[in-house]
Structure formats: structure tokens, C-alpha cells
């Protein structure tokens, strides 16, 4: 297994025309984050490399640790509610928010089918990557949630802190859910179990943990039996609506997420002055 360009965010393994991207667990990802790296930017770069790699026919995304597909560490959630200092760095802002947009554009535009092997919780960006993948299999008790508007409650900060779901949720969720469910999912930060999502038809399969590999291998095998060019064009046609939705909303969602950070920072400054 060789490291991807993520500097600790991902590892990449190629075997039998399949590229498997493994997302490092939340604690491991903290080091590259603190050194100024952007998980979104690096994931997009990795996908873009695989797009032109003719040895790869199918891409699988999974988590390094069972129980966690892609989720932030608890202290990262707490830090988001209590500090926005890193959001004033122009370079970090560029990598984070342009990276978010590029991540989802890459998922949608890469012609090779992407299979999400969801071996645990998918939170925030993880839930968006799940919804942006072409086919998805999850362990049935995995939690899937876009936590942006519930960040304050998760961090024990109270309901006064929350952000626009700019990691792709505001763009992708309306493609998968009815308006009523989409608003409940995003506005109330309502968590779902993978089994519920499968029953609603939002993911392909929810299976016991012991059946995950069998289910994913079955999907990958069937994809590899399809003619490569026809499969690629089919994905491209099917994703035109998603691409259009991203073009309409992704920039605004990422921008408004930044605005909510700045609004929170100004509110905190005001409170601090009042206490002086």
C-alpha cells in the first residue's frame, strides 16, 4: 500500500483494475490538518490522478478503521465551535473551500464508477462523499449525518453555533431526499442509520458488518464485467443533473459556510468586549 498525495489523509492501493482509497482515521488526519493541509483538496487531487490512470476501472472508498468511514474527531468538532482563528489565513481558506468544490466536482465528473464501502460512521464531508459516490454499501448500524447546523449542540456549546452545510450537503442532499426530508436532515442535523437509508432507497445496500466485503466485491465484479467505454459514458449521462446542481449551489454553500464562521467570530468578539 502506497501513500496517496494526502500526506497522511489517505492511502491508495491498486489491484486487479481496482483502486482502493482508504481514508485515514480521524486522529491520524489531525496531524496534516494542523500543518495546513486540506483533506478536501488532497482527495480531489487523488481522484483527478485516477481519472487518467488507464490501469484503473473502478474506485472504492473506505475508512481505515471499522466504525468510522469518514468523520471528524470530537475535539475537531469542539474546536470548530470555539475557535475560528484558522479561517483568517488566506491560503488555508483557498485550500479548504476551493478543495470542497473540487472534491465533489471530481466525484461527479470522474468517468470511472466510485463505490463507497461504508465501514462506519459518515459525518459531514463523509456523508457528502457517500451521497456523491455512484454505488454505496454500508454496515447497517453506521450513522450518517450532516452535523453542520448541529455543531454547537455536539460540542456542548449550545444551539447558538452552527454553519451552513457547505461540504456538499446543501448541494447533494436535495437530489436524494424529498424537500421535507432534506430540510429535516440538514436543518435539524438529523442522524440516520444506514439501514434506514437503504430502506428509503438512498443507498444501495445496508448489511451486517461481516457481509460488507462480500457485498462490495459483488458490485465491483459486476462493474468490471461491463464494457468500460459504455459504462463511463453511462455514468457521465446519469451525473449531468448532479453536475448542474453542483454548479448552481456549491460555490454559494461554501461561501455561506465561511460567512457563518465570520459571523460567529464577530459575535464572540462582541461578547468579549461586553464582559471587559
Secondary structure, DSSP 8 states (H G I E B T S, - for coil): -EE-TTTTSEEEEEETTEEEEEE--HHHHHHHHHTT--HHHHHHHHHHHHHT-TT--EEEEEESBTEEEE---HHHHHHHHH--GGGG-HHHHHHHHHHHHHHHHHHHH-SSEEEEEE-EEEETHHHHHHHHSSEEEEETT-EEE--GGGHHHHTTS-TT-----TTTHHHHHHHHS-HHHHHHHHHTT--EEHHHHHHTTSSSEEE-GGGHHHHHHHHHHHHHTS-HHHHHHHHHHHTHHHHHHHHHHHHHHHHHHHHHHHHHHHHHHHHHHHH-
